[in-house]
Amino acid sequence: MDEFNAVEAAAWLGISREAVDLAAREGRLPALDGEGPRRFSRAAVAAYRETRVRDQVAALARMGETPMSVARKVRRALDEKGTGLPRPFDVKLQAMPYQWRSVFSKAELAAAGLTDGSCRWCAAGKAADLLGLRPPEFSQALRELFATNPCTRCGPRFYAPVLASLTARVHPGRHRPPDPVAEAVAAEKAAAEAVRAAAAVDSPVRAQPVQDDDGRALIARRRREVQARITRARRAGDSRYEAQLRLQLRALTADASAVDGRARKRTGS
């Protein structure tokens, strides 16, 4: 669905209709323009859910919990046998703190209570589709709640977004990520080539800024750049890169001394 009415948005979010109306009145869940009952875009509902998730995680952190730790505790509570008559599933849920139950949707909690050996991931997806709830997404917390991985039937559905996210972070095999050291060396070679090319051009108009100072300005600029990189590497704790940069700085310093010596000989000072 691209749009939700208030009832559908409440079901998708796992909250009451009154909570949706309150969020709309306060501007936390913006409604679409138009006459008649409120309607909400899917993007707005999803953004509101993300805000609620952040608030839930922050509330759990204040309790010294995380979604994964809560999932493990809910799983243990559902698996608890106890003595005497077995407690019904609904009773076990109601005995849990609200902050625990609010981490998961009704479809996910219902699937977590299955004991017939069927795939809980499949059951959660089917229940969400049937009831118009937010479809479950793969997470480590949900894996702890279900105490199993998705089966071969539902695995492609749950793993696809995760694999797509990982693929976007991996460089293709024929390309390599940029190497800052190699880039710095290449830049120095290009600058040296440019100086030599300018000096070799047979033209009445000479490159005065380069020829007049024998490249001192270029070397000085490169030294400032390398020194700035050394500072950033030291702050980042990258001692290996810092050592490589210091070798470059030493070479540039030697070049600067050689240029200064040639300049003094030429002027006789």
N, C-alpha and C positions, 0 to 999 in steps of 0.2 A: 504494500500500500504506500502510495506517495503522500497521502493525507490521512489524518485521523480526526475523528470527532472526540469529544471529551471522554466518553466511555471507552473507546478504543485506545486512546492514549493512556488512560489509567491502567487498562489491562496490559498493554505493552510494557509500561513502566513498572507494573507490579505495585501500584499504589491506589488509593481510593479516588473516586470521582471528585470528592470534595478537595483533596489535595491538589488535583489538577486545576480545578477552578481557582483555588487560592493562588497557585503559582502563576496562573494567567492574569489574575487581577493585580498581582504585585509586579508583573513584568518579567518574572523569572522564566516563564514559558510563553514566548510571544505567539499570539494567534494570527492567523491569516486575515487579511482585510476582507470585508464583505458583510452582508446582512445575514441574519439568522443565527443559529447556534454556532458556538465557537468551533473552528477547525484549525488544525495545526499541521505544519509540514513535517515530513519525516525527518528532515535535517534538524528542525527546531527541537523535536522530541528527542532525537539522538544526542544533541548537544546538552539538553537538560539532564539526560541520563548520565552523561559524562560528569557533569557537575555534581550530581547526587553520588556517583561512585567516588569522586575525590573527597566529598564530605564524609562518606562512610569510612573510607580508608583512614582519614584523619581522626575520626571518632574511635576507630579500632586502635590506632596508634596511641591515643590517650589512655586506652585500657591496657596497653602493652601487648596488643594483638596485631596480627596481619591476616589478610584473607586466607592464606594457606594454613596458619595456625587455627583459625576458626573452622576451616573445612575439616581439619583433622579431628577437632573436638566434636563437631556435628556427626562425623562418621562414627566415632566411638560411641556417642550417645545413641545413635540409631542401631548399632550392633550390640549394645548392652543387653544381656539376657536377664540378669538379676535373679531374684528368687520369687517364688509365688507365681501369681498369674502374670502372663506377659502383658506389657503395657501396649496399648494400640499406638499406631504411628502418629496420629494426631496428638495424642497425649504427650508423646515424646517431644514433638515439635513445640508444643505450648510450654513445656518445661524449660526450654532453652531461652537464653536472653534474646530480646528482640533484635539487638545489634547483630547477633549471629545469623538469625533467619533472614534479615534484610539484605544480606550479602548475595543471596541466591534467589532466583525466581521460584514461583510456585511449581512450575513444570520441573525445574531442576531438583527441588526438594522432594517432589513426588517420585521422580525417577530414582533418587538416592535411596528411597525406602523399599525398592523392589528387592525381593528375596528369592525369586523364581529362577535366577541364573540368566535371565535375558539381559541384553545389552542396555545399560542405563543411559548411555549416550543416545542410542536410537530412541529410547522411550522418552527422553527429555525433548528431543526434536519433534517427535510426533505430538506430544502433549502441547508444546508451544504452538505448533501449527493449528491444532484443533481448537485451542482456546484463544487464539489471537494474541499470544504472549510474545515477548521478545525472544527471538530464537537464541538458543545457547551458543556460546562461542568457546573454542578450546582455550583453556587456561590451566595452569598448574593447580590453582585452587579447586577448580572443578574436577580435575583428575584426582585430587585428594578426597573430594566429597564422594565421587563415584568409586574410588578405590580400584580403578582399572583404566585402561586406555580405550579409545574408540575401536570398534570392531572393523573388520574388513569392509563391511557394507557402508557404515557411516564415516569411516576414517577419511576418505577423500574430501568429504564435505567439511569436516572440522579441521583437517590439516592444511587444506588449500590456502587459507589466508595467512597461516603461519609460514608456510613455505614461500609464498609470494613475498612476504616481508623480508625473509632471510635472503631470497634471491636478489632483491633490490640492493642489499648491502654488500654483495659479493661482486668483485671485479671480474669481467669475462677473462677467460684463460689467455686470450691473445693480447690483453692489455695489462699493464702493470700500474699500480697506484703511483702517483708522482713521488719522486725521491728528492727531498729538499737539498741534499748535498749535491746530487747530480745536477740539479737545476742551477745551483750556485756556480759549479765548475763550468757548465755550459755557458752561463751568462758572462763569466770572465773571458772565456775563449772568444765569444762573439764580440765582446768589447775590444779585445786585442786585435782581432781581425779587422774591425772597423777602423782602428787607428792606423794599422798598416795599409789598408786600402786607401785611406785618405792621404797618406803620405806618398803613395805611389802614383796618384793621379797627376798627369801632366797637364796642369791647368794654370792660367794666369791668376785665378782666384784660389788662394790657398786656404786651407782650413785653419785659420788663425787661432781659434780657441784651443785646438788640440796641439798645434805645433808650438805655440808660444810657451806653453808650460811643460812640454815634453810628456804630457799625459798625467801630470801631477794631480789635476782636478779629478780626473777619472779614478785614479788610485785612491785619492782621499775619499771620494764618494763611496767606493767599494769598501774601504775600511770602515766607514760609518755604518754601512749596511750590515757588514759582518759583525761589528760590535753590538748592533741592536739585536741581531739574531742570537748572539752569545748570551745576552741578557735574558731574552725570552727562553732560551734553552735551559739556563740556570734556574729560572723561576719555575719551569715545568719539571725540573728534576731529571732532564735528559742529559746525563753526563757524557754519554757516548757522542751524541751530536755536538755537544759543547766542545769536546776535545777535537773533533774534526774541524769545527769552525775556528778554533784557536790555531790550528795548523795553517788554515787559510789566512788568518790575520797575520801570522808570523811571516808568511810568504809575501803578503802585500806590504808589510812593514819593510822587508828587505828590498822590495821593488822601489818603494818610496825613497829609501836611503840611496839606492843606486841612481835614481833620477835626480835627487838633490846633488849627488856628487858630480854628475855630468853637467848640471847647470852651473855649479861653482867653477868647474874647469873652463866652461865656455865663457864665463864672464871674467875669469881671472881673479875671483875673490877667494 
